[in-house]
Amino acid sequence: MAENISNIQNWINTTPHMKNIRQDEPFLRMFLRGCNYKLEATKDKLDMYFTVRTLLPVWFDNWDPAQASLEAIFSAGIYLPLRGYDKKGRYVSLLRIKQVNPGTMAVDDIYKCFIMLFAMLLEGNIQAQTKGQVLILDEEGFTTSHAFMMTPSTLKKLMVVFQEAYPMDNEDLIQMSLLYFLNMPSIMKKFFSLFMSFMSDKYKQMVRTPSSAGYDDLIAELGEDVLPADYGGKNYSTAQLTQFWAEEVTKQSDWLAKQAMIKTDESLRIGKSKIQSQLSCSIM
């Protein structure tokens, strides 16, 4: 492991467009682990991770939680990492579509806030990096107005970023992790099919839907201790979690601002980025 870390650090320092990226050992270990400890795959993943930060400024620039548009999203509690871990040791997050106001919130701002919080929860969270994660997507309240926000180009962009640029290629990690769709209305089903069409086959095994209404299946899968009180669990309520994370992003504003500055310098790249062509139709 130490030899691989040293190799990666040397590669970063001798690759012109990568010299501004992070080189701290815990961060590089996360990528090695997520790439099945394959050295060249880890380098490719690091390149793509920091390249999307340059190519998608609408999601990765100006990470300032004090901006009115972002503050409103954080205060709505759309995306809520839960406290603690589930009964299998996995880190759990909750996304609530009903908290999205299509009339006042821009979809790119929503994804920016999601990515900001996701960066915070991953930082130093060894258990989430090794035991897997669960994302509960509560589709209650999904309307045609929400549907208009989910354009094919936006969904493709989301899939490219998280499938190609994040260190989630470890087979064990994929098997342990879940995307749990809850309360899916009939209007959502066509968008669910579109979402699945953009997803790589290896990640489709993560997708789960309950066999019945209510929270019984969810509780059976995750346990009561990690779930919010208003989801049949014994953890903090969604109102308490919303307040906690709205305050936490403010506390972490300096760190977030720093992360938004760490990206590739594409003017120094030799050749073309591997991920640029995948994103081109979404960015244009």
C-alpha positions as CSV (number, residue, x, y, z in Angstrom):
1,M,0.0,0.0,0.0
2,A,2.7,2.5,1.0
3,E,4.6,1.8,-2.3
4,N,1.4,2.4,-4.3
5,I,0.7,5.7,-2.5
6,S,4.2,6.9,-3.2
7,N,3.8,5.9,-6.8
8,I,0.6,7.9,-7.1
9,Q,2.1,10.9,-5.4
10,N,5.0,10.9,-7.8
11,W,2.6,10.5,-10.8
12,I,0.6,13.5,-9.6
13,N,3.7,15.7,-9.2
14,T,5.0,14.8,-12.7
15,T,1.7,15.2,-14.5
16,P,1.3,18.9,-15.4
17,H,-2.5,19.1,-15.3
18,M,-2.8,17.2,-12.0
19,K,-0.3,19.1,-9.8
20,N,-3.1,21.0,-8.0
21,I,-5.0,17.9,-6.7
22,R,-5.0,16.4,-3.3
23,Q,-2.1,14.1,-2.4
24,D,-2.8,13.3,1.3
25,E,-2.6,9.6,2.1
26,P,-6.1,9.0,3.5
27,F,-7.7,10.5,0.4
28,L,-5.5,8.4,-2.0
29,R,-6.2,5.3,0.1
30,M,-9.9,5.8,-0.5
31,F,-9.3,5.8,-4.2
32,L,-7.0,2.8,-4.2
33,R,-9.6,0.8,-2.1
34,G,-12.4,1.9,-4.3
35,C,-10.5,0.8,-7.4
36,N,-9.7,-2.7,-6.2
37,Y,-6.2,-1.7,-5.3
38,K,-5.3,-1.4,-9.0
39,L,-2.7,1.3,-9.5
40,E,-3.4,2.4,-13.1
41,A,-7.2,2.3,-12.5
42,T,-6.7,4.5,-9.4
43,K,-4.8,7.0,-11.4
44,D,-7.5,7.1,-14.1
45,K,-10.2,7.5,-11.5
46,L,-8.3,10.4,-9.8
47,D,-7.9,12.1,-13.1
48,M,-11.6,11.8,-13.9
49,Y,-12.6,12.9,-10.4
50,F,-10.7,16.1,-10.6
51,T,-11.5,16.7,-14.3
52,V,-15.2,16.8,-13.8
53,R,-14.6,19.5,-11.2
54,T,-13.1,21.6,-14.0
55,L,-15.6,20.6,-16.7
56,L,-18.8,21.0,-14.6
57,P,-18.4,24.4,-12.9
58,V,-22.2,24.6,-12.4
59,W,-21.9,21.7,-9.9
60,F,-18.3,22.2,-8.6
61,D,-17.6,25.9,-8.5
62,N,-18.6,28.4,-5.8
63,W,-19.2,26.0,-2.9
64,D,-20.5,28.7,-0.6
65,P,-23.4,27.5,1.6
66,A,-24.2,31.2,2.4
67,Q,-25.5,31.8,-1.1
68,A,-29.2,32.4,-0.8
69,S,-30.1,29.7,-3.4
70,L,-28.0,27.1,-1.7
71,E,-29.0,28.1,1.8
72,A,-32.7,27.5,0.9
73,I,-31.9,24.0,-0.4
74,F,-29.9,23.1,2.7
75,S,-32.7,24.5,4.9
76,A,-35.3,22.4,3.1
77,G,-33.5,19.1,4.1
78,I,-33.7,17.5,0.7
79,Y,-30.6,15.4,1.2
80,L,-29.9,14.2,4.8
81,P,-27.0,12.0,5.8
82,L,-28.2,10.0,8.9
83,R,-26.4,9.8,12.2
84,G,-24.7,6.5,12.9
85,Y,-24.7,3.3,10.8
86,D,-27.2,0.7,9.9
87,K,-27.3,-2.9,11.3
88,K,-24.7,-4.0,8.7
89,G,-22.4,-1.1,9.4
90,R,-23.3,0.9,6.3
91,Y,-23.5,4.7,6.2
92,V,-27.1,5.7,5.3
93,S,-28.4,8.9,3.6
94,L,-31.9,10.0,2.8
95,L,-33.1,12.0,-0.2
96,R,-36.7,13.4,0.0
97,I,-38.1,14.6,-3.3
98,K,-41.1,16.3,-1.6
99,Q,-38.8,18.8,-0.1
100,V,-37.8,20.0,-3.6
101,N,-39.6,23.1,-4.8
102,P,-39.4,23.2,-8.6
103,G,-40.7,26.7,-8.7
104,T,-37.9,28.2,-6.6
105,M,-35.0,25.7,-6.8
106,A,-32.7,25.1,-9.8
107,V,-31.8,21.5,-10.5
108,D,-28.1,22.3,-10.8
109,D,-28.1,24.0,-7.3
110,I,-29.8,20.9,-5.9
111,Y,-27.1,18.6,-7.2
112,K,-24.4,21.0,-6.1
113,C,-25.7,20.9,-2.5
114,F,-25.9,17.1,-2.8
115,I,-22.3,16.8,-3.9
116,M,-21.1,19.3,-1.2
117,L,-22.7,17.2,1.6
118,F,-21.5,14.0,0.0
119,A,-17.9,15.3,0.1
120,M,-18.3,16.1,3.7
121,L,-19.6,12.7,4.7
122,L,-16.9,10.9,2.8
123,E,-14.1,12.9,4.3
124,G,-12.3,10.6,6.8
125,N,-15.3,8.3,7.0
126,I,-13.4,5.0,6.8
127,Q,-16.5,2.9,7.6
128,A,-18.5,4.4,4.8
129,Q,-15.5,3.7,2.5
130,T,-15.2,0.0,3.6
131,K,-18.7,-1.1,4.7
132,G,-20.7,0.4,1.9
133,Q,-23.5,3.0,1.8
134,V,-27.2,3.1,1.5
135,L,-29.1,6.0,-0.2
136,I,-32.8,6.0,0.4
137,L,-34.6,7.9,-2.3
138,D,-38.1,8.8,-1.0
139,E,-40.1,9.6,-4.1
140,E,-43.3,10.7,-2.2
141,G,-44.6,13.9,-3.6
142,F,-43.1,13.5,-7.0
143,T,-45.1,15.5,-9.5
144,T,-44.9,16.5,-13.2
145,S,-43.0,19.7,-12.1
146,H,-40.3,17.5,-10.6
147,A,-40.3,15.4,-13.8
148,F,-39.5,18.4,-15.9
149,M,-36.4,18.9,-13.8
150,M,-35.1,15.4,-14.6
151,T,-34.0,15.8,-18.2
152,P,-32.1,13.0,-20.0
153,S,-29.0,15.2,-20.2
154,T,-29.1,15.9,-16.5
155,L,-29.5,12.3,-15.6
156,K,-26.7,11.3,-17.9
157,K,-24.5,13.9,-16.4
158,L,-25.3,12.6,-12.9
159,M,-24.6,9.0,-13.9
160,V,-21.3,9.9,-15.6
161,V,-20.0,11.8,-12.6
162,F,-20.9,9.2,-10.0
163,Q,-20.1,6.1,-12.0
164,E,-16.9,7.3,-13.8
165,A,-15.4,9.8,-11.4
166,Y,-16.1,8.4,-7.9
167,P,-14.1,5.4,-6.4
168,M,-17.0,3.0,-6.4
169,D,-15.6,0.1,-8.6
170,N,-14.8,-2.2,-5.7
171,E,-16.9,-5.3,-6.1
172,D,-17.4,-5.9,-2.4
173,L,-18.4,-2.3,-1.9
174,I,-20.9,-2.4,-4.7
175,Q,-22.4,-5.7,-3.2
176,M,-22.8,-4.1,0.2
177,S,-24.3,-0.8,-1.0
178,L,-27.9,0.0,-1.8
179,L,-30.0,2.5,-3.8
180,Y,-33.3,2.1,-2.0
181,F,-36.3,3.6,-3.9
182,L,-39.3,4.3,-1.6
183,N,-42.8,5.5,-2.2
184,M,-42.5,5.5,-6.0
185,P,-45.7,6.9,-7.6
186,S,-46.8,5.7,-11.1
187,I,-45.6,8.9,-12.7
188,M,-42.1,8.2,-11.5
189,K,-41.8,4.8,-13.2
190,K,-40.9,6.0,-16.6
191,F,-38.1,8.2,-15.2
192,F,-37.0,5.2,-13.1
193,S,-36.6,3.3,-16.4
194,L,-34.6,6.2,-17.9
195,F,-32.4,6.3,-14.8
196,M,-31.8,2.6,-15.0
197,S,-30.9,2.8,-18.7
198,F,-28.0,5.2,-17.9
199,M,-26.7,2.9,-15.1
200,S,-23.9,0.5,-15.7
201,D,-24.9,-3.2,-15.2
202,K,-22.5,-3.6,-12.3
203,Y,-24.4,-0.9,-10.3
204,K,-27.9,-2.2,-11.1
205,Q,-27.5,-4.8,-8.4
206,M,-27.5,-2.0,-5.8
207,V,-31.1,-0.9,-6.7
208,R,-33.8,-2.1,-4.4
209,T,-37.6,-1.3,-4.1
210,P,-39.8,-2.5,-1.2
211,S,-42.2,-5.3,-1.7
212,S,-45.0,-3.5,0.1
213,A,-46.1,0.0,1.2
214,G,-44.9,1.4,4.5
215,Y,-41.5,1.1,6.2
216,D,-41.4,-2.6,7.2
217,D,-39.1,-3.7,4.5
218,L,-36.8,-0.7,5.0
219,I,-36.6,-1.4,8.8
220,A,-35.9,-5.1,8.1
221,E,-33.1,-4.2,5.8
222,L,-31.4,-1.4,7.8
223,G,-32.7,-1.7,11.4
224,E,-34.5,0.8,13.5
225,D,-31.6,2.5,15.1
226,V,-30.3,4.4,12.0
227,L,-33.7,5.4,10.6
228,P,-35.3,8.8,11.5
229,A,-38.2,8.7,13.9
230,D,-40.6,9.7,11.1
231,Y,-39.5,6.7,9.1
232,G,-40.3,4.2,11.8
233,G,-36.9,4.3,13.4
234,K,-35.3,5.5,16.6
235,N,-32.9,8.0,15.3
236,Y,-33.1,11.8,15.0
237,S,-36.1,13.1,13.2
238,T,-35.8,14.6,9.7
239,A,-36.4,18.1,11.2
240,Q,-33.5,17.6,13.6
241,L,-31.3,16.3,10.9
242,T,-32.2,19.2,8.6
243,Q,-31.2,21.7,11.3
244,F,-27.9,19.8,12.0
245,W,-26.7,19.7,8.4
246,A,-27.8,23.3,7.7
247,E,-25.6,24.4,10.6
248,E,-22.8,21.9,9.7
249,V,-22.3,23.2,6.1
250,T,-21.9,26.7,7.5
251,K,-19.3,25.5,10.0
252,Q,-17.5,23.7,7.1
253,S,-17.7,26.7,4.7
254,D,-13.9,27.3,4.6
255,W,-13.2,23.6,3.9
256,L,-15.9,23.5,1.2
257,A,-14.5,26.6,-0.5
258,K,-11.0,25.0,-0.5
259,Q,-12.3,21.8,-2.1
260,A,-14.0,23.7,-4.9
261,M,-10.6,25.1,-5.9
262,I,-8.9,21.7,-6.2
263,K,-9.3,20.6,-9.8
264,T,-7.3,19.8,-13.0
265,D,-5.7,22.5,-15.1
266,E,-7.0,21.5,-18.5
267,S,-4.7,24.0,-20.3
268,L,-1.8,21.9,-19.3
269,R,-3.2,18.5,-20.3
270,I,-1.5,16.5,-23.0
271,G,-4.2,15.0,-25.2
272,K,-7.9,14.8,-24.3
273,S,-9.6,13.8,-21.1
274,K,-11.2,10.3,-21.1
275,I,-14.3,11.7,-19.5
276,Q,-14.8,14.9,-21.7
277,S,-16.5,13.1,-24.5
278,Q,-18.9,11.4,-22.1
279,L,-19.9,14.8,-20.7
280,S,-19.9,16.8,-23.9
281,C,-23.5,16.3,-24.8
282,S,-24.6,17.1,-21.3
283,I,-22.6,20.3,-20.9
284,M,-23.5,21.8,-24.3
